[in-house]
Amino acid sequence: MKTRRRSPSRSKCSGLTTFVRAARFSALAAIALGLASCAIMPSSSRYPTKGDVRPHEGVASAHQLPIHGVDISKWQGDVDWASLRRAGTQFAFIKATEGGDHVDSKFQENWQEAKKAGVPRGAYHFVYWCRPAHEQAAWFKRNVPRDPEALPPVLDVEWNGQSVNCPKKVPREQALAMIDVMLREMEAHTGKRPIIYTDITFHKEILEGEFNDYPYWIRSTAAEPHVRYNNRRWTFWQFTTTGRVPGVKGDVDRNTFYGTENQWRMFVQSACDPRDHGRLKAQGVCRDMDPVQTASIGE
């Protein structure tokens, strides 16, 4: 039986084809890897180990601000708080309660471990619009310990159209009345003026022009806050829900404080936005600050 031999030119051509295919595959792999690394690339030299799976150019300015933190609930699973702290996390807001009968299953663990790791933390309550406000306030007070070293508590107000039992919206006046009750009760319990967390829709429909003596924590993941919120000064900004931070597996909300490192120290010490300290201190809302710090409130 005769063996069929390929001509030298065909062998050479086949080898060249294989090389080209391999080169193309390598190039595509490199591009894919590059895109993946871009998606989770560090957001700034200040926080080199933090990133975002879906970065948005509209919130680029958030990465330039010096004080960054996270918000955490059971959905983040087991959190390595020591790693979170080493990554430069300056604060954490931890879900505590929802409505009048739900406690986040990870709250007590997160609350204790964050303090142990040296991460300043505050507790937040998610409002359930089908439950009386006084019952929700009582539930928060029952489950969130008084801690003079904690950050101010947070009242999370947004519509929850995906809720099985309470997807409805309530009238504006009813919503404002409920918020007022809960803010006052949370302040009485913690000794600190609460922070109001909200999103674009709820702010537009309910909160514009309201509760201006309270610090606001606003959500805007695709644009600067002033683009989405009409005349609302903010203290905290949630700029992504797809952040990546050492110590947390998977996505985590990333947030930033509006001001400088010194203004952050003033906020922690006084439990008030430094811009409001002079006015609210007279009302007994804010704690005393170091005179040196006070002199540079407007820096």
Disulfide bonds with the S-S distance in Angstrom:
Cys130-Cys166 1.96
Cys272-Cys286 2.04
